[in-house]
């Protein structure tokens, strides 16, 4: 057996990282001396340690690595690798888009990055009662597209008829991207054989009064649409009745420039008591 110091030399990992992998149940020592707490590893564990290092280079998360290391399903690894390739490809495309925006900024001689604030038209009206498929989630906001894709798949698999595009209700009072409290909503018409599964549920979205506006362009600037609605509420004597939500009329699925995205922002409102 090897001490943790010697094993760290063999696998080129720090002892601190090995202790962390022990805690995460990724790579546990074969023996821990109860008297002094020393950890010991066997030479056969070097293969696992090197696999973990390689998977980290491939941008797998620790939960994903744990699944791969602990699974006996030989078909699972190629599936996860293909999924990761798709994720990294999307990330590469996003970086290309960022680079293009930066180059455009330099070519137009902008000396600073400016938000795109434009006038917003505000409409007021009633959102009618609707049958929806929904799921309440606590997620990293960067994974939103992945969950919306899963929502589309659930609609298809469950034999629902779509009658609109997905919406996201935001429950957080403070924006914490790694732990966003949201609800995904998809208006549907239920067929006789339709069913919900995998955490999705069918429910009735109740009728409510809403103020709404259209945001055209990148999600990065959508805060201006929210500000426009907040200013409208303040000027016209309204307040929020429930959390705001966004409906994605045109987005990444169209494979178009982000400047062509169309998002409708809704504020459920009630008249302020005088």
PAZAPA-4460 file (N, C-alpha, C; in steps of 0.05 Angstrom, whole numbers, plus 32768, in hexadecimal, padded with zeros to 4 digits):
% residues 274
    n_x    n_y    n_z   ca_x   ca_y   ca_z    c_x    c_y    c_z   seq   type   mol
   8011   7FE8   8000   8000   8000   8000   8012   8019   8000     1      X     A
   8006   802F   7FF6   8014   8048   7FF4   8008   805C   8008     2      X     A
   8019   806C   8014   800F   8083   8024   8003   8097   8012     3      X     A
   7FF3   80A9   801D   7FE6   80BD   800C   7FFA   80CF   7FFF     4      X     A
   8011   80D4   800C   8026   80E5   8001   8032   80D7   7FE8     5      X     A
   8038   80BD   7FEA   8044   80AF   7FD4   8030   80AC   7FBD     6      X     A
   8017   80A6   7FC4   8003   80A2   7FB0   7FFD   80BC   7FA1     7      X     A
   7FFF   80D3   7FAF   7FFB   80ED   7FA2   8011   80F2   7F8E     8      X     A
   802A   80E8   7F94   8040   80EB   7F80   803B   80D9   7F68     9      X     A
   8030   80C1   7F6C   802C   80AF   7F56   8016   80B9   7F43    10      X     A
   8001   80C4   7F4E   7FEA   80CD   7F3D   7FEB   80EB   7F37    11      X     A
   7FFF   80F9   7F41   8002   8116   7F3D   7FE9   8125   7F46    12      X     A
   7FDF   811E   7F5D   7FCA   812C   7F6B   7FD4   8134   7F86    13      X     A
   7FCA   814B   7F90   7FD2   8153   7FAB   7FC4   8142   7FBF    14      X     A
   7FD0   8140   7FD7   7FC4   8131   7FED   7FA9   813E   7FF5    15      X     A
   7FA8   8158   7FF3   7F8F   8166   7FF9   7F79   815E   7FE6    16      X     A
   7F7F   815B   7FCC   7F6B   8152   7FB8   7F63   8135   7FBD    17      X     A
   7F76   8124   7FC4   7F6F   8108   7FCB   7F5C   8107   7FE3    18      X     A
   7F61   8118   7FF6   7F4F   8118   800E   7F33   8121   8005    19      X     A
   7F33   8135   7FF2   7F19   813E   7FE9   7F0A   8128   7FD9    20      X     A
   7F19   8119   7FC9   7F0C   8103   7FBA   7F03   80ED   7FCD    21      X     A
   7F11   80E9   7FE3   7F08   80D7   7FF7   7EED   80E0   8003    22      X     A
   7EEB   80F9   8009   7ED2   8105   8014   7EBB   8102   8000    23      X     A
   7EC1   8106   7FE6   7EAD   8105   7FD1   7EA7   80E8   7FC8    24      X     A
   7EB5   80D5   7FD5   7EB1   80B8   7FCF   7EB8   80B2   7FB2    25      X     A
   7ECC   80BF   7FA8   7ED6   80BA   7F8D   7EED   80A7   7F8E    26      X     A
   7EFF   80AB   7FA1   7F17   809B   7FA3   7F1E   8098   7FC0    27      X     A
   7F14   8083   7FCC   7F18   8080   7FE9   7F31   806E   7FEE    28      X     A
   7F40   8075   8003   7F57   8064   8009   7F4E   8048   8012    29      X     A
   7F5F   8034   800D   7F58   8019   8014   7F5A   8015   8032    30      X     A
   7F6A   8026   803F   7F6D   8023   805C   7F73   803E   8069    31      X     A
   7F67   8043   8080   7F6C   805B   808F   7F74   8052   80AB    32      X     A
   7F8C   805A   80B3   7F96   8053   80CE   7F86   8062   80E3    33      X     A
   7F78   8054   80F3   7F66   8060   8107   7F76   806F   811D    34      X     A
   7F8F   8068   8121   7FA0   8074   8135   7FA9   8090   812D    35      X     A
   7FB2   8093   8114   7FBD   80AC   810B   7FAF   80B9   80F3    36      X     A
   7F9B   80AB   80E8   7F8C   80B6   80D2   7F9A   80B4   80B7    37      X     A
   7FB1   80A7   80B5   7FBF   80A5   809C   7FAF   8094   8088    38      X     A
   7FAF   809E   806F   7FA1   8090   8059   7FB5   8080   8049    39      X     A
   7FAB   8069   803F   7FBC   8057   802F   7FAD   804E   8016    40      X     A
   7FBC   804D   8000   7FB0   8046   7FE6   7FBF   802E   7FDA    41      X     A
   7FB1   801F   7FC8   7FBE   8009   7FBA   7FC5   8012   7F9E    42      X     A
   7FD8   8003   7F91   7FE1   800B   7F77   7FCA   8009   7F62    43      X     A
   7FB7   7FF6   7F66   7FA1   7FF3   7F54   7F8F   800D   7F52    44      X     A
   7F91   801E   7F67   7F81   8036   7F67   7F8C   804C   7F56    45      X     A
   7FA5   8048   7F4C   7FB1   805C   7F3B   7FA1   8060   7F22    46      X     A
   7F96   804A   7F17   7F86   804C   7EFE   7F6D   805D   7F03    47      X     A
   7F61   805A   7F1A   7F49   806A   7F20   7F51   8088   7F24    48      X     A
   7F67   808C   7F31   7F70   80A8   7F35   7F76   80B6   7F1B    49      X     A
   7F83   80A8   7F08   7F89   80B3   7EEE   7F70   80B8   7EDE    50      X     A
   7F5C   80A6   7EE0   7F43   80A9   7ED3   7F35   80C2   7EDD    51      X     A
   7F35   80C6   7EF7   7F28   80DF   7F02   7F36   80F8   7EF7    52      X     A
   7F50   80F8   7EF6   7F5F   810F   7EEC   7F57   8114   7ECF    53      X     A
   7F55   80FF   7EBF   7F4E   8103   7EA2   7F32   810D   7E9F    54      X     A
   7F1F   8102   7EB0   7F03   810B   7EAE   7F00   8129   7EB6    55      X     A
   7F11   8131   7ECA   7F11   814D   7ED1   7F1A   815F   7EBA    56      X     A
   7F2F   8155   7EAC   7F38   8164   7E94   7F22   8166   7E7F    57      X     A
   7F11   8151   7E7E   7EFB   8151   7E6B   7EE3   8161   7E75    58      X     A
   7EE6   816E   7E8B   7ED2   8180   7E96   7EBA   8172   7EA2    59      X     A
   7EBD   8159   7EAB   7EA8   814B   7EB9   7EA7   8156   7ED6    60      X     A
   7E8F   8158   7EE0   7E8B   8160   7EFC   7E91   8149   7F0F    61      X     A
   7E95   814F   7F28   7E9B   8139   7F3B   7E83   8125   7F3D    62      X     A
   7E6A   812E   7F3D   7E54   811A   7F3D   7E55   8109   7F24    63      X     A
   7E5B   8115   7F0D   7E5D   8105   7EF4   7E74   80F1   7EF6    64      X     A
   7E8B   80FA   7F00   7EA2   80E8   7F03   7E9B   80D1   7F16    65      X     A
   7E8D   80D7   7F2C   7E85   80C2   7F3E   7E74   80AD   7F31    66      X     A
   7E61   80B6   7F20   7E50   80A4   7F12   7E60   8091   7F00    67      X     A
   7E74   809D   7EF1   7E84   808D   7EDF   7E95   8079   7EEE    68      X     A
   7EA2   8083   7F04   7EB5   8071   7F13   7EA6   805A   7F20    69      X     A
   7E8E   8060   7F2A   7E7F   804C   7F3A   7E6D   803A   7F29    70      X     A
   7E68   8042   7F10   7E55   8032   7F00   7E62   8019   7EF4    71      X     A
   7E52   8004   7EF2   7E5B   7FEC   7EE5   7E4F   7FE9   7EC9    72      X     A
   7E40   7FFE   7EC1   7E33   7FFE   7EA7   7E47   8008   7E92    73      X     A
   7E51   7FF7   7E81   7E65   7FFE   7E6D   7E5A   8011   7E58    74      X     A
   7E3F   8010   7E54   7E33   8021   7E3F   7E30   803E   7E49    75      X     A
   7E32   8042   7E64   7E2D   805D   7E6F   7E43   8071   7E68    76      X     A
   7E5C   8068   7E68   7E72   807A   7E64   7E71   8087   7E48    77      X     A
   7E6D   8078   7E32   7E6B   8085   7E18   7E54   8099   7E17    78      X     A
   7E3E   8093   7E24   7E27   80A5   7E24   7E2E   80C0   7E32    79      X     A
   7E3B   80BE   7E49   7E42   80D6   7E58   7E57   80E6   7E49    80      X     A
   7E6A   80D8   7E3B   7E7E   80E6   7E2C   7E71   80F5   7E15    81      X     A
   7E5E   80E9   7E07   7E50   80F7   7DF1   7E41   810F   7DFB    82      X     A
   7E34   810C   7E12   7E26   8123   7E1E   7E39   813A   7E24    83      X     A
   7E50   8132   7E2F   7E64   8147   7E36   7E6F   8154   7E1D    84      X     A
   7E73   8145   7E08   7E7C   8151   7DEE   7E68   8166   7DE5    85      X     A
   7E4E   8160   7DE7   7E3A   8173   7DDF   7E3B   818C   7DF0    86      X     A
   7E3E   8188   7E0B   7E40   819F   7E1D   7E58   81B1   7E17    87      X     A
   7E6F   81A4   7E12   7E87   81B3   7E0C   7E85   81C1   7DF1    88      X     A
   7E78   81B4   7DDE   7E74   81C1   7DC4   7E63   81DA   7DC7    89      X     A
   7E4E   81D9   7DD7   7E3D   81F0   7DDC   7E4D   8206   7DE9    90      X     A
   7E5F   81FE   7DFC   7E70   8212   7E0A   7E83   821F   7DF6    91      X     A
   7E8E   820F   7DE4   7EA1   821A   7DD0   7E92   822E   7DBE    92      X     A
   7E79   8227   7DB6   7E6A   8239   7DA6   7E64   8253   7DB5    93      X     A
   7E5F   8251   7DCF   7E5A   8269   7DDF   7E73   827A   7DE0    94      X     A
   7E8A   826E   7DE3   7EA3   827D   7DE4   7EA8   828A   7DC9    95      X     A
   7EA2   827D   7DB3   7EA5   8289   7D99   7E93   82A1   7D96    96      X     A
   7E7B   829F   7DA1   7E69   82B6   7DA0   7E74   82CD   7DB0    97      X     A
   7E7F   82C7   7DC8   7E8A   82DC   7DD9   7EA2   82EA   7DCB    98      X     A
   7EB3   82D9   7DBE   7EC9   82E4   7DAF   7EC0   82F7   7D99    99      X     A
   7EAB   82EE   7D8A   7EA0   82FE   7D75   7E95   8319   7D7F   100      X     A
   7E88   8318   7D96   7E7E   8331   7DA2   7E94   8343   7DAA   101      X     A
   7EAA   8337   7DB5   7EC1   8348   7DBD   7ECE   8354   7DA5   102      X     A
   7ED1   8344   7D90   7EDD   834F   7D77   7ECC   8366   7D6B   103      X     A
   7EB2   8362   7D6C   7EA0   8377   7D62   7EA3   8390   7D73   104      X     A
   7EA5   838C   7D8D   7EA9   83A3   7D9F   7EC2   83B3   7D98   105      X     A
   7ED8   83A4   7D93   7EF1   83B1   7D8C   7EEF   83BF   7D71   106      X     A
   7EE2   83B3   7D5E   7EDF   83BF   7D43   7ECF   83D8   7D43   107      X     A
   7EBC   83DA   7D56   7EAB   83F2   7D58   7EB7   8406   7D6C   108      X     A
   7ECF   8400   7D76   7EDE   8413   7D87   7ECF   841A   7DA1   109      X     A
   7EC0   8406   7DAC   7EB3   840B   7DC5   7EC8   840A   7DDB   110      X     A
   7EC7   841D   7DEE   7EDB   841E   7E03   7ED1   8410   7E1C   111      X     A
   7EB8   8407   7E1C   7EAE   83F8   7E32   7E96   83E7   7E29   112      X     A
   7E8F   83D3   7E39   7E79   83C2   7E33   7E5F   83CF   7E3C   113      X     A
   7E4C   83D1   7E2A   7E33   83DF   7E30   7E1C   83CC   7E2F   114      X     A
   7E0A   83CE   7E42   7DF1   83BE   7E41   7DDF   83CA   7E2B   115      X     A
   7DCD   83B9   7E22   7DBB   83C1   7E0D   7DA0   83C8   7E19   116      X     A
   7D9E   83E1   7E23   7D84   83EA   7E2E   7D74   83F9   7E19   117      X     A
   7D5C   83EF   7E14   7D4B   83FB   7E00   7D2F   8400   7E0C   118      X     A
   7D1F   8410   7DFF   7D03   8414   7E0A   7CF4   83F9   7E09   119      X     A
   7CE3   83F5   7E1D   7CD2   83DD   7E1E   7CB5   83E5   7E1F   120      X     A
   7CA5   83D9   7E0D   7C88   83DD   7E0F   7C7D   83CA   7E23   121      X     A
   7C6B   83D4   7E34   7C5F   83C3   7E49   7C41   83BF   7E43   122      X     A
   7C39   83A5   7E45   7C1D   839F   7E42   7C12   8393   7E5C   123      X     A
   7BF8   8397   7E60   7BEB   838D   7E78   7BD3   837C   7E6F   124      X     A
   7BCF   8365   7E7C   7BB9   8354   7E73   7BB7   833B   7E85   125      X     A
   7BA7   8328   7E7D   7BA1   8310   7E8D   7BAF   82F8   7E80   126      X     A
   7BBE   82E9   7E91   7BC7   82CF   7E88   7BB2   82BB   7E90   127      X     A
   7BA7   82AD   7E7D   7B91   829B   7E82   7B9B   8281   7E8F   128      X     A
   7B89   8274   7E9D   7B90   825A   7EA9   7B99   8247   7E93   129      X     A
   7BAD   8236   7E9A   7BB9   8224   7E86   7BC2   820A   7E94   130      X     A
   7BC1   81F4   7E85   7BCD   81DB   7E8E   7BEB   81DC   7E87   131      X     A
   7BFC   81D5   7E9A   7C18   81D6   7E95   7C26   81BE   7EA0   132      X     A
   7C3D   81B8   7E95   7C50   81A5   7EA0   7C66   81B5   7EAE   133      X     A
   7C6D   81AF   7EC6   7C7F   81C0   7ED5   7C92   81AF   7EE6   134      X     A
   7CA8   81BC   7EEE   7CBB   81B0   7F01   7CC9   81C6   7F10   135      X     A
   7CC9   81C4   7F2A   7CD8   81D7   7F3C   7CF4   81CD   7F3F   136      X     A
   7D08   81DE   7F3B   7D24   81D5   7F3B   7D35   81E9   7F4B   137      X     A
   7D4B   81DF   7F56   7D61   81EF   7F61   7D79   81E7   7F50   138      X     A
   7D81   81F9   7F3E   7D96   81F2   7F2B   7DAA   8208   7F28   139      X     A
   7DC0   8202   7F1B   7DD3   8216   7F11   7DC7   8222   7EF8   140      X     A
   7DC4   823D   7EF8   7DB6   824A   7EE2   7DC2   8245   7EC7   141      X     A
   7DDC   823E   7EC6   7DE9   8238   7EAC   7DDF   821E   7EA0   142      X     A
   7DD1   820D   7EB1   7DC6   81F4   7EA7   7DA9   81F7   7E9E   143      X     A
   7D9F   820F   7E9C   7D83   8214   7E95   7D7C   8207   7E7A   144      X     A
   7D8D   820A   7E66   7D86   81FF   7E4B   7D83   81E1   7E4D   145      X     A
   7D94   81D4   7E5C   7D93   81B7   7E5F   7D79   81AE   7E6B   146      X     A
   7D6F   81BD   7E7E   7D55   81B5   7E8B   7D3E   81BC   7E79   147      X     A
   7D40   81D1   7E6A   7D2A   81D7   7E56   7D29   81C2   7E41   148      X     A
   7D41   81B9   7E38   7D41   81A3   7E24   7D34   818A   7E30   149      X     A
   7D39   8185   7E49   7D2C   816E   7E57   7D0E   8171   7E58   150      X     A
   7D05   818A   7E5B   7CE8   8190   7E5C   7CDC   818A   7E41   151      X     A
   7CE9   8192   7E2B   7CDF   818B   7E10   7CDD   816D   7E0D   152      X     A
   7CF2   815E   7E16   7CF2   8141   7E13   7CDB   8135   7E23   153      X     A
   7CD6   8140   7E3B   7CC1   8135   7E4C   7CA6   8139   7E3E   154      X     A
   7CA2   8150   7E31   7C89   8155   7E23   7C85   8141   7E0C   155      X     A
   7C9B   813C   7DFE   7C99   8129   7DE7   7C94   810D   7DF1   156      X     A
   7CA3   8104   7E05   7CA0   80E9   7E0F   7C85   80E4   7E1C   157      X     A
   7C7A   80F8   7E28   7C61   80F5   7E37   7C48   80F9   7E27   158      X     A
   7C4C   80FE   7E0D   7C35   8100   7DFA   7C24   8118   7E01   159      X     A
   7C30   812E   7E0A   7C22   8147   7E0D   7C23   8157   7DF3   160      X     A
   7C0F   8167   7DEE   7C0F   8179   7DD8   7C17   8195   7DE1   161      X     A
   7C2D   819F   7DD6   7C36   81BA   7DDE   7C24   81CF   7DD3   162      X     A
   7C1E   81E3   7DE3   7C0E   81FA   7DDA   7C1D   8214   7DDF   163      X     A
   7C37   8213   7DE3   7C46   822B   7DE8   7C63   8225   7DEC   164      X     A
   7C72   8238   7DF6   7C8F   8234   7DFA   7C94   8235   7E18   165      X     A
   7CAB   822B   7E21   7CB0   8228   7E3E   7CB4   8243   7E4C   166      X     A
   7CAE   8243   7E65   7CB2   825B   7E76   7CC2   8253   7E8F   167      X     A
   7CCF   8266   7E9B   7CDD   8262   7EB4   7CD3   8276   7EC9   168      X     A
   7CCA   826C   7EE0   7CC2   827D   7EF6   7CDA   827F   7F09   169      X     A
   7CE1   8297   7F12   7CF8   829C   7F23   7CEF   82A2   7F3F   170      X     A
   7CF7   8291   7F52   7CEE   8294   7F6E   7D03   82A2   7F80   171      X     A
   7D1C   82A4   7F76   7D32   82AE   7F87   7D2E   82CC   7F8C   172      X     A
   7D32   82D5   7FA5   7D33   82F1   7FAB   7D4E   82FD   7FA4   173      X     A
   7D62   82EC   7FA5   7D7E   82F3   7F9F   7D88   82E1   7F89   174      X     A
   7D97   82EB   7F75   7DA1   82DB   7F60   7DBA   82CC   7F69   175      X     A
   7DB7   82B2   7F6B   7DCD   82A0   7F72   7DCF   828C   7F5C   176      X     A
   7DE0   8290   7F48   7DDF   8280   7F2F   7DE2   8262   7F34   177      X     A
   7DF3   825A   7F48   7DF8   823E   7F4D   7DE0   8230   7F5A   178      X     A
   7DCE   823F   7F67   7DB8   8234   7F75   7D9E   8244   7F6F   179      X     A
   7D96   8243   7F56   7D7E   8252   7F4E   7D65   8242   7F53   180      X     A
   7D52   824F   7F60   7D38   8242   7F66   7D24   824A   7F50   181      X     A
   7D1E   8237   7F3E   7D0D   823E   7F27   7CF7   8228   7F24   182      X     A
   7CE4   822F   7F14   7CD0   821B   7F0B   7CCE   821D   7EEC   183      X     A
   7CD2   8206   7EDF   7CCE   8205   7EC2   7CB1   81FF   7EBC   184      X     A
   7CA5   820E   7EA9   7C89   820B   7EA3   7C86   8207   7E85   185      X     A
   7C75   81F4   7E7D   7C70   81EF   7E61   7C52   81EC   7E5D   186      X     A
   7C44   81FE   7E4F   7C27   81FB   7E4A   7C22   81E3   7E37   187      X     A
   7C0F   81D2   7E3F   7C0A   81BA   7E30   7BEC   81B5   7E2E   188      X     A
   7BE5   81A4   7E1B   7BCB   8198   7E1A   7BCE   817A   7E1F   189      X     A
   7BC1   8170   7E33   7BC5   8154   7E3C   7BB5   8142   7E2A   190      X     A
   7BC3   812D   7E20   7BB5   8118   7E12   7BAB   8102   7E25   191      X     A
   7B9C   80F0   7E1B   7B91   80DA   7E2D   7BA7   80C9   7E38   192      X     A
   7BBD   80C5   7E29   7BD2   80B3   7E32   7BEA   80C2   7E3E   193      X     A
   7BE7   80DC   7E41   7BFE   80EC   7E4B   7C03   80E7   7E69   194      X     A
   7C1C   80E9   7E70   7C23   80E6   7E8D   7C3D   80F6   7E92   195      X     A
   7C41   80FE   7EAB   7C59   810C   7EB2   7C6B   80F9   7EC2   196      X     A
   7C85   80FE   7EC1   7C98   80EE   7ED0   7CB2   80FD   7ED4   197      X     A
   7CC5   80F0   7EE2   7CE0   80FB   7EE7   7CDF   8117   7EF4   198      X     A
   7CCD   811A   7F07   7CCC   8133   7F16   7CBA   8148   7F0A   199      X     A
   7CB0   8144   7EF1   7C9E   8156   7EE5   7C81   8151   7EEF   200      X     A
   7C71   8165   7EF0   7C55   8161   7EF8   7C43   8173   7EE8   201      X     A
   7C2A   816A   7EE5   7C16   8179   7ED7   7C07   818A   7EEC   202      X     A
   7C00   81A2   7EE5   7BF1   81B3   7EF7   7BE2   81C8   7EE7   203      X     A
   7BD1   81D6   7EF5   7BC3   81ED   7EE9   7BD1   8207   7EF1   204      X     A
   7BDA   8216   7EDD   7BE6   8230   7EE2   7BCE   8244   7EE4   205      X     A
   7BCA   8250   7EFB   7BB1   8260   7EFF   7BB1   827A   7EEF   206      X     A
   7B99   8284   7EEA   7B97   829E   7EDC   7BA2   82B4   7EEE   207      X     A
   7BAF   82C7   7EE2   7BBA   82DD   7EF1   7BBD   82F6   7EDF   208      X     A
   7BBF   830C   7EEB   7BC2   8326   7EDD   7BE0   832B   7EDA   209      X     A
   7BE9   8332   7EC2   7C06   8335   7EBE   7C0C   834F   7EAF   210      X     A
   7C24   8359   7EB5   7C31   836E   7EA5   7C47   8360   7E96   211      X     A
   7C4B   8367   7E7D   7C5E   8358   7E6D   7C6C   8369   7E58   212      X     A
   7C84   8361   7E50   7C93   836E   7E3B   7CA4   835A   7E2C   213      X     A
   7CAD   8362   7E14   7CBE   8351   7E04   7CDA   835A   7E05   214      X     A
   7CED   8347   7E0A   7D09   834D   7E08   7D14   833F   7DF0   215      X     A
   7D21   834E   7DDF   7D2D   8343   7DC7   7D4C   8346   7DC9   216      X     A
   7D5A   832F   7DC9   7D77   8330   7DCC   7D81   831C   7DE1   217      X     A
   7D9A   8320   7DE8   7DA7   830F   7DFB   7D9A   830E   7E16   218      X     A
   7D9B   82F6   7E23   7D92   82F4   7E3F   7DA2   8305   7E52   219      X     A
   7DBB   830C   7E4A   7DCC   831C   7E5B   7DBF   8337   7E62   220      X     A
   7DAF   8342   7E4F   7DA3   835D   7E52   7D86   835C   7E5B   221      X     A
   7D7C   8344   7E62   7D5F   8342   7E68   7D58   8350   7E82   222      X     A
   7D6B   8357   7E92   7D66   8366   7EAB   7D58   8380   7EA5   223      X     A
   7D5E   838C   7E8D   7D52   83A6   7E86   7D34   83A3   7E82   224      X     A
   7D2B   838C   7E78   7D0E   8387   7E75   7D01   8385   7E91   225      X     A
   7D0E   8378   7EA4   7D03   8377   7EBF   7D02   8393   7ECC   226      X     A
   7D17   83A3   7EC7   7D17   83BE   7ED2   7D00   83CE   7EC6   227      X     A
   7CFB   83CB   7EAC   7CE5   83DA   7E9F   7CCB   83D3   7EAB   228      X     A
   7CC6   83B9   7EB1   7CAD   83B1   7EBE   7CAB   83BB   7EDB   229      X     A
   7CC1   83BA   7EE9   7CC1   83C5   7F04   7CBA   83E3   7F05   230      X     A
   7CC6   83F2   7EF2   7CC1   840E   7EF0   7CA4   8413   7EE9   231      X     A
   7C99   8403   7ED7   7C7D   8405   7ECF   7C6B   8400   7EE7   232      X     A
   7C70   83EB   7EF6   7C60   83E5   7F0E   7C60   83FD   7F22   233      X     A
   7C78   8407   7F27   7C7A   841E   7F3A   7C6A   8436   7F30   234      X     A
   7C6B   843B   7F16   7C5E   8453   7F0B   7C3F   8450   7F0A   235      X     A
   7C36   8436   7F08   7C1A   8432   7F03   7C0B   8425   7F1B   236      X     A
   7C19   8423   7F32   7C0C   841A   7F4A   7C06   83FC   7F4B   237      X     A
   7C1A   83EC   7F42   7C17   83CF   7F43   7C2E   83C3   7F54   238      X     A
   7C2A   83AA   7F5D   7C3F   839C   7F6A   7C3E   837E   7F62   239      X     A
   7C54   8370   7F66   7C55   8354   7F5E   7C42   8343   7F6F   240      X     A
   7C33   8332   7F61   7C21   8320   7F6F   7C2E   8305   7F73   241      X     A
   7C41   82FE   7F62   7C50   82E5   7F64   7C6A   82E8   7F54   242      X     A
   7C7D   82D5   7F56   7C97   82D9   7F49   7C95   82DD   7F2B   243      X     A
   7CA7   82ED   7F20   7CA7   82F2   7F03   7CAF   82D9   7EF4   244      X     A
   7CA9   82D8   7EDA   7CB2   82C2   7ECA   7CB8   82CB   7EAE   245      X     A
   7CC7   82BB   7E9F   7CCF   82C0   7E84   7CC6   82AA   7E72   246      X     A
   7CBC   82B1   7E5A   7CB4   829D   7E46   7CC6   82A0   7E2E   247      X     A
   7CD2   828A   7E25   7CE7   828B   7E11   7CDB   8285   7DF5   248      X     A
   7CD5   829B   7DE7   7CC7   8299   7DCD   7CDB   8290   7DB7   249      X     A
   7CF4   829A   7DBA   7D08   8293   7DA6   7D23   8294   7DB4   250      X     A
   7D32   827D   7DB3   7D4B   827C   7DC2   7D5F   826A   7DB5   251      X     A
   7D70   825C   7DC5   7D86   824D   7DBA   7D7D   8237   7DA6   252      X     A
   7D64   822D   7DA9   7D5B   8218   7D97   7D5A   8221   7D7A   253      X     A
   7D58   823C   7D75   7D56   8246   7D59   7D71   8248   7D4C   254      X     A
   7D87   8243   7D5B   7DA2   8244   7D51   7DA7   825F   7D42   255      X     A
   7D9E   8274   7D4E   7DA1   828F   7D43   7DB2   82A0   7D55   256      X     A
   7DB9   82B8   7D4C   7DC9   82CA   7D5D   7DB9   82D2   7D75   257      X     A
   7DC6   82D5   7D8C   7DB8   82DC   7DA5   7DA9   82F6   7DA3   258      X     A
   7DB0   8307   7D90   7DA2   8321   7D8C   7D86   831C   7D81   259      X     A
   7D81   8304   7D78   7D66   82FD   7D6D   7D55   82EE   7D81   260      X     A
   7D5F   82E9   7D99   7D4F   82DB   7DAD   7D37   82ED   7DB5   261      X     A
   7D20   82E0   7DBA   7D08   82EF   7DC3   7CFE   82E2   7DDD   262      X     A
   7CFC   82F2   7DF2   7CF3   82E9   7E0C   7CDD   82FB   7E16   263      X     A
   7CC7   82F0   7E1E   7CB2   8300   7E2A   7CB4   82FE   7E48   264      X     A
   7CB5   8315   7E55   7CB8   8316   7E73   7C9D   831E   7E7E   265      X     A
   7C94   830E   7E92   7C7A   8313   7E9F   7C7D   8319   7EBC   266      X     A
   7C6E   832D   7EC5   7C6C   8333   7EE2   7C4F   832F   7EEA   267      X     A
   7C48   831A   7EF9   7C2C   8318   7F04   7C28   832F   7F18   268      X     A
   7C13   833F   7F14   7C10   8358   7F24   7BF4   835A   7F30   269      X     A
   7BF3   836A   7F45   7BDA   8373   7F51   7BDC   8390   7F56   270      X     A
   7BC5   839E   7F57   7BC4   83BA   7F5C   7BCB   83C0   7F79   271      X     A
   7BDD   83D3   7F7D   7BE5   83DA   7F98   7BCE   83E7   7FA7   272      X     A
   7BC9   83DD   7FC0   7BB3   83E9   7FD0   7BB9   8406   7FD6   273      X     A
   7BA5   8417   7FD3   7BA9   8433   7FD8   7BA2   8439   7FF5   274      X     A
***
